[in-house]
Amino acid sequence: GESVGLHLPTLSVQEGDNSIINCAYSNSASDYFIWYKQESGKGPQFIIDIRSNMDKRQGQRVTVLLNKTVKHLSLQIAATQPGDSAVYFCAEGTARQLTFGSGTQLTVLP
Amino acid sequence: SQTIHQWPATLVQPVGSPLSLECTVEGTSNPNLYWYRQAAGRGLQLLFYSVGIGQISSEVPQNLSASRPQDRQFILSSKKLLLSDSGFYLCAWSPTNTEAFFGQGTRLTVV
């Protein structure tokens, strides 16, 4: 059921600035990671993925960095736009064994 | 390009009533299909997955069932809904059990 008072980590950025969203994972055997964007009431939207044999991957306006030594993943969004406001989740594993991390609420300020 | 459609977006059903949520995928053949439930804490629970027509694997015992009558159609059903079935249900597809691409979700409220 719903949890009253559930708070997500939040990040507020000015429109046009770059955003960096961080995620820590616990399973050192994880070899596949995905970032999803989820707007209120909608399904998660695939943004970018990365495999453990890489430490950086770039997409359109987004970059994912993977630091396996400290088990840390980050998503960088360049020139953040109002439409980027959403909850962002890092996920590990493939579709049959997909684990979402705790999300981050990104708010883009005008 | 591939698209996934899931409906309805919201549904309010009385306890004991049946349920049918439908999901279809376009632009791909023989996708892996999945039904998840997303909890309020954003955790994702895999309910069912299918690698082909008529092939359904259930991940957790529950009051729900799934069927895949056509290659790109996946249905989540229940004969009698319970209050505890309320939640946000997500259909997803994957080319070969790699990345999951999600539908828009269905908010089910059982009253």
HADDOCK unambig.tbl for C-alpha pairs under 7 A between the chains (distance, minus, plus):
assign (segid A and resid 1 and name CA) (segid B and resid 40 and name CA) 6.63 0.50 0.50
assign (segid A and resid 2 and name CA) (segid B and resid 40 and name CA) 5.15 0.50 0.50
assign (segid A and resid 3 and name CA) (segid B and resid 40 and name CA) 6.22 0.50 0.50
assign (segid A and resid 42 and name CA) (segid B and resid 104 and name CA) 4.87 0.50 0.50
assign (segid A and resid 42 and name CA) (segid B and resid 105 and name CA) 5.85 0.50 0.50
assign (segid A and resid 43 and name CA) (segid B and resid 90 and name CA) 6.67 0.50 0.50
assign (segid A and resid 43 and name CA) (segid B and resid 102 and name CA) 5.86 0.50 0.50
assign (segid A and resid 43 and name CA) (segid B and resid 103 and name CA) 5.62 0.50 0.50
assign (segid A and resid 43 and name CA) (segid B and resid 104 and name CA) 4.20 0.50 0.50
assign (segid A and resid 43 and name CA) (segid B and resid 105 and name CA) 5.08 0.50 0.50
assign (segid A and resid 44 and name CA) (segid B and resid 102 and name CA) 5.99 0.50 0.50
assign (segid A and resid 45 and name CA) (segid B and resid 101 and name CA) 7.00 0.50 0.50
assign (segid A and resid 45 and name CA) (segid B and resid 102 and name CA) 6.58 0.50 0.50
assign (segid A and resid 46 and name CA) (segid B and resid 101 and name CA) 6.32 0.50 0.50
assign (segid A and resid 94 and name CA) (segid B and resid 97 and name CA) 5.92 0.50 0.50
assign (segid A and resid 94 and name CA) (segid B and resid 98 and name CA) 4.69 0.50 0.50
assign (segid A and resid 94 and name CA) (segid B and resid 99 and name CA) 5.63 0.50 0.50
assign (segid A and resid 95 and name CA) (segid B and resid 94 and name CA) 6.83 0.50 0.50
assign (segid A and resid 95 and name CA) (segid B and resid 97 and name CA) 5.31 0.50 0.50
assign (segid A and resid 95 and name CA) (segid B and resid 98 and name CA) 5.72 0.50 0.50
assign (segid A and resid 95 and name CA) (segid B and resid 99 and name CA) 5.76 0.50 0.50
assign (segid A and resid 95 and name CA) (segid B and resid 100 and name CA) 5.06 0.50 0.50
assign (segid A and resid 96 and name CA) (segid B and resid 97 and name CA) 6.47 0.50 0.50
assign (segid A and resid 99 and name CA) (segid B and resid 44 and name CA) 6.56 0.50 0.50
assign (segid A and resid 100 and name CA) (segid B and resid 43 and name CA) 5.93 0.50 0.50
assign (segid A and resid 100 and name CA) (segid B and resid 44 and name CA) 6.36 0.50 0.50
